[in-house]
Amino acid sequence: MPGQGLVERLSGGGNVLVAEGYVFEFERRGYLRAGCFVPEVVLEHPNLVRNMHEEFVHAGSDVVLAFTYYGHREKLRLIGKEHLLEKLNHDALKIARDVADETGTLMAGNICNTTIYMKDDRDSIEKTEAMFKEQIEWAQQYGADFIVAETFSDLGEAEIALESIKKYGQGLPAVVTLAPQTVDTTHDGVPMAEACRRLEAAGAAVVGLNCHRGPKTTMTLMKEVRRACKGPIAALPVPYRTTADFPTMQSLKDPETGKRAFPHDLSAQLCSRTQIAKFTQAAFDLGVQYVGLCCGNSSSYMRIVAEGYGRQPPASRYSPEMSQHYVFGQNAAFLSYNQEGLKQTVSSNND
């Protein structure tokens, strides 16, 4: 697989694992502000961005995704730093390209929902394309292997993103993913599976869903996407315990207060590692070839996805081995004082 591009890896029936979730992880670590969610950390702490790329590759990601998500003109204008737009994008792309070269992985440029798109509004459509154009051309300049266009609520905006990649990307493949809401249609009223089918027919190399929904509520839609699409499909849910009643992370309620959990109290509703493993198995069984996790992702989750797809990334050296635990393990050398007495006091059962 080394030396092969995205399309070559997927056309042979292979899988591509992709770590996303940089925005939430840097917010959790105290280097990015919730609300605007602008990746200023690229400019202020580039070493940390490099480290996170390396950490995700260590955990099994095949792709270094340049941290330009919400690093577009409108988001920087919002915080009064539009003059830093080009530097932020150039720096993020260079960091990603360097890490990809050093680790033998693919490097992807990244464009996303612009927050200014409005259906049938010519001015907003023209501004949307202009924002995509500059980021795509910068990504192409830094040797991106493909472009990720993601987190679109409207099929119309996703179509503009795809057409912009075809127009300005010098032949780079496009991965286009939609962000499902609490309803099973796009914001402009198209069923999600049909929207993915149209994007595939329009030339996207990979189509699918990312963000907003957790594993359970994403996979219900992914079954429809698989039936609608012929080529590689993508699933990158958020790792939160969304349900049929609360399908998205934005709709989740804090169980104690009853208030919206997004974004401050989402951590209390993170998926267990077992749930991530179940999602991974379901995605594998469905034939999802482009797989990962979005907002809320961590390297520990990414390792589970990699191992579920039959990989043994460097991080697998440190996968849990509870047989070595002095209380819950199984070793004749462990003291019965701990194996029997302490187990009873720290656990409600002896399973």
C-alpha positions in Angstrom: 0.0 0.0 0.0 2.8 2.5 0.5 3.1 4.7 -2.5 -0.5 4.2 -3.5 -3.0 7.0 -3.5 -6.4 7.1 -2.1 -8.2 5.8 -5.2 -5.7 3.0 -5.7 -6.0 1.8 -2.1 -9.8 1.8 -2.3 -10.2 0.4 -5.8 -8.4 -2.8 -4.8 -10.9 -3.3 -2.0 -8.7 -1.8 0.6 -9.6 0.4 3.5 -8.5 3.8 4.5 -8.6 4.8 8.2 -8.9 8.5 9.0 -8.6 10.3 12.3 -10.6 13.5 12.5 -11.7 15.4 15.6 -8.9 17.9 16.0 -11.1 20.8 16.9 -12.7 19.1 19.9 -9.5 17.6 21.1 -7.6 20.9 21.1 -10.6 22.5 22.9 -10.4 19.8 25.5 -6.7 20.4 26.0 -7.2 24.1 26.4 -5.8 25.4 23.0 -9.0 26.2 21.1 -12.1 28.2 22.0 -15.6 26.5 21.9 -18.1 28.6 20.0 -16.1 30.0 17.2 -14.0 26.8 17.0 -11.2 28.4 14.9 -7.9 26.5 14.7 -5.7 29.3 16.0 -3.5 26.6 17.6 -1.9 26.2 14.2 -0.4 29.6 14.5 0.2 29.7 18.3 1.4 26.2 19.0 2.3 24.5 15.7 4.4 21.9 17.6 1.2 20.6 19.2 -0.5 20.3 15.9 2.4 18.2 14.6 2.3 16.1 17.7 -1.4 15.4 17.3 -0.9 14.3 13.7 1.9 12.0 14.8 -0.3 10.7 17.7 -3.2 9.8 15.4 -0.8 8.1 12.9 0.7 6.1 15.8 -2.8 5.0 16.6 -3.5 3.8 13.1 -4.7 6.7 10.9 -3.6 6.3 7.2 -4.2 10.0 6.6 -2.8 13.2 8.0 -5.7 15.6 7.7 -4.4 19.2 7.4 -5.9 21.2 10.3 -7.7 23.8 8.2 -11.2 22.8 9.3 -13.0 26.1 10.2 -9.7 27.8 9.1 -11.6 29.6 6.3 -12.2 33.2 5.6 -15.5 33.6 7.3 -14.5 32.0 10.5 -11.3 34.1 10.7 -13.3 37.2 9.9 -15.6 36.3 12.8 -12.7 36.6 15.3 -11.1 39.6 13.6 -8.2 37.7 12.2 -8.9 37.4 8.5 -5.5 38.8 7.7 -4.0 35.6 9.1 -6.0 33.4 6.7 -3.3 32.6 4.3 -0.6 32.0 6.9 -2.8 29.7 8.9 -3.6 27.6 5.9 0.0 27.5 4.6 1.3 26.5 8.1 -1.3 23.8 8.6 -0.7 22.3 5.2 3.1 22.3 5.6 2.9 20.6 9.0 0.6 17.9 7.6 2.7 17.4 4.5 5.9 17.0 6.6 4.3 14.5 9.0 2.8 12.5 6.1 6.1 12.4 4.3 7.9 11.3 7.5 5.3 8.6 8.3 4.5 7.3 4.8 0.8 8.3 5.1 -1.5 10.2 2.8 -2.0 14.0 3.3 -5.4 15.5 2.8 -6.4 19.1 2.4 -9.6 20.0 4.2 -12.6 22.2 3.3 -15.9 22.3 5.2 -19.2 24.1 5.7 -18.7 27.8 5.2 -21.5 29.0 7.5 -22.5 31.6 4.9 -24.1 29.3 2.3 -27.8 29.9 1.6 -29.8 28.0 -1.0 -30.7 30.0 -4.1 -28.8 33.0 -2.9 -26.4 33.9 -5.7 -24.2 36.2 -3.6 -23.7 33.5 -0.9 -23.1 30.8 -3.5 -20.4 32.9 -5.2 -18.7 33.7 -1.9 -18.9 30.0 -0.9 -17.1 28.9 -4.1 -14.5 31.6 -3.6 -13.7 30.4 -0.1 -13.4 26.8 -1.3 -11.2 27.9 -4.3 -8.5 29.5 -2.2 -8.3 26.6 0.3 -8.2 24.0 -2.5 -5.5 25.8 -4.4 -3.4 26.1 -1.3 -3.8 22.4 -0.6 -2.9 21.5 -4.1 0.2 23.7 -3.8 1.4 21.7 -0.8 1.0 18.4 -2.5 -2.2 17.1 -0.9 -3.0 13.6 -2.0 -6.8 14.3 -1.9 -9.3 16.8 -0.6 -11.8 16.2 2.2 -14.9 18.3 1.9 -17.0 17.6 5.0 -19.7 18.5 7.5 -22.3 19.8 5.0 -25.9 20.1 6.1 -27.0 21.2 2.6 -26.5 19.0 -0.5 -26.2 22.3 -2.5 -23.1 23.4 -0.6 -21.6 19.9 -0.8 -22.1 20.0 -4.6 -20.4 23.4 -4.8 -17.5 21.9 -2.8 -17.2 18.9 -5.1 -17.4 21.1 -8.2 -14.8 23.4 -6.8 -12.4 20.5 -6.1 -12.9 19.3 -9.7 -12.4 22.9 -11.0 -9.4 24.0 -8.9 -7.9 20.8 -7.5 -5.8 19.8 -10.5 -7.3 16.3 -10.6 -7.2 15.6 -6.8 -9.7 13.0 -5.7 -12.6 14.3 -3.5 -14.0 12.7 -0.3 -17.4 14.4 0.3 -19.3 13.8 3.5 -22.6 15.2 4.8 -23.4 15.9 8.4 -26.8 14.3 9.3 -29.3 16.2 11.5 -32.1 14.9 13.7 -34.0 14.2 10.5 -32.9 11.9 7.8 -32.7 14.5 5.1 -30.3 17.3 4.3 -31.2 20.9 5.2 -32.3 21.4 1.7 -34.7 18.5 1.8 -32.9 15.6 0.1 -32.8 12.1 1.7 -29.3 11.5 3.0 -28.7 8.3 0.9 -30.0 10.0 -2.2 -27.7 13.0 -1.6 -24.7 10.7 -1.3 -25.8 8.9 -4.5 -25.9 12.3 -6.4 -22.4 13.2 -5.1 -21.0 9.9 -6.2 -22.6 10.3 -9.6 -21.1 13.8 -9.8 -17.6 12.4 -9.4 -16.7 12.1 -5.7 -14.2 9.3 -5.1 -15.8 8.6 -1.7 -19.1 9.8 -0.2 -20.8 9.3 3.2 -21.5 10.8 6.6 -19.5 12.6 9.2 -20.1 14.4 12.4 -23.3 15.3 14.4 -24.5 11.8 14.9 -23.0 9.1 17.1 -22.3 5.5 16.0 -25.8 4.1 16.5 -27.7 6.8 14.7 -25.1 7.2 12.0 -25.1 3.5 11.1 -28.9 3.4 10.6 -28.3 5.9 7.8 -25.2 4.2 6.5 -27.2 1.1 5.6 -29.2 3.3 3.3 -26.1 4.9 1.9 -24.6 1.5 1.2 -27.7 0.5 -0.8 -27.7 3.8 -2.7 -24.0 4.0 -3.6 -21.9 1.7 -5.7 -18.4 2.9 -4.7 -16.5 3.4 -1.5 -18.5 4.9 1.3 -17.4 6.8 4.4 -18.5 6.7 8.1 -17.0 9.1 10.6 -19.5 9.6 13.5 -18.9 11.5 16.7 -18.1 9.2 19.6 -21.2 10.2 21.7 -24.1 8.0 22.9 -26.8 9.4 20.6 -30.1 7.7 20.4 -33.3 7.6 18.3 -34.8 10.2 20.7 -31.6 12.3 20.6 -29.9 11.5 17.3 -27.2 14.2 17.3 -24.6 15.4 19.8 -26.3 18.8 19.7 -29.6 17.3 20.7 -28.3 15.3 23.7 -29.5 16.4 27.1 -27.4 16.3 30.3 -29.1 13.6 32.5 -28.7 15.6 35.7 -29.8 19.1 34.5 -31.9 18.3 31.5 -30.1 21.0 29.6 -28.4 20.8 26.3 -25.1 19.0 26.7 -23.4 20.5 23.7 -20.6 21.4 24.0 -19.6 21.8 27.6 -21.1 18.6 29.0 -20.7 16.2 26.1 -17.8 14.4 27.8 -20.2 12.8 30.2 -21.8 11.1 27.2 -18.8 9.8 25.4 -19.0 6.2 24.0 -17.3 3.4 25.8 -14.4 1.7 24.1 -16.7 -1.3 23.7 -19.2 0.8 21.9 -16.5 2.0 19.5 -15.5 -1.5 18.9 -19.1 -2.4 18.0 -19.4 0.5 15.6 -16.1 -0.6 14.0 -17.4 -4.1 13.5 -20.7 -2.9 12.1 -18.9 -0.5 9.7 -16.6 -3.3 8.6 -19.5 -5.8 8.1 -21.3 -3.1 6.0 -18.3 -2.6 3.7 -17.4 0.9 4.8 -13.9 1.4 3.3 -13.2 4.9 4.5 -13.7 4.9 8.3 -12.8 7.0 11.3 -14.3 9.2 14.0 -15.0 12.9 14.2 -15.5 15.4 17.0 -14.7 13.8 20.3 -12.2 11.4 18.8 -9.0 10.4 20.6 -6.0 8.2 19.8 -7.3 5.5 22.1 -10.5 5.3 20.1 -8.6 5.4 16.8 -6.5 2.4 17.9 -9.8 0.5 18.4 -10.9 1.4 14.9 -7.6 0.3 13.5 -7.5 -3.0 15.3 -11.2 -3.7 14.3 -10.1 -3.3 10.7 -7.3 -5.9 11.2 -4.4 -3.5 11.7 -1.7 -3.5 14.3 -0.5 0.1 14.5 2.4 1.0 16.8 -0.1 2.0 19.5 -1.2 -1.7 19.6 1.9 -2.4 21.6 0.1 -0.8 24.5 -3.3 -2.2 24.0 -4.9 -3.3 27.3 -3.8 -6.7 28.7 -5.8 -7.1 31.9 -4.3 -10.5 32.6 -1.4 -8.5 34.0 -3.5 -6.6 36.5 -2.7 -7.4 40.1 -6.3 -7.5 41.1 -8.3 -8.5 38.0 -5.6 -10.5 36.2 -4.9 -14.2 36.2 -1.4 -15.1 37.3 -0.4 -17.6 39.9 2.2 -15.2 41.2 -0.4 -12.6 42.2 -1.2 -12.4 45.9 -4.5 -13.9 46.9 -4.7 -11.0 49.4 -5.4 -8.8 46.4 -7.0 -11.3 44.0 -9.7 -12.3 46.5 -9.9 -9.8 49.3 -9.2 -6.5 47.5 -11.3 -7.5 44.5 -14.3 -7.9 46.7 -13.9 -4.4 48.2 -13.3 -2.5 44.9 -15.9 -4.4 42.8 -19.5 -5.3 43.4 -18.9 -8.8 41.9 -16.1 -11.1 41.0 -16.6 -11.3 37.3 
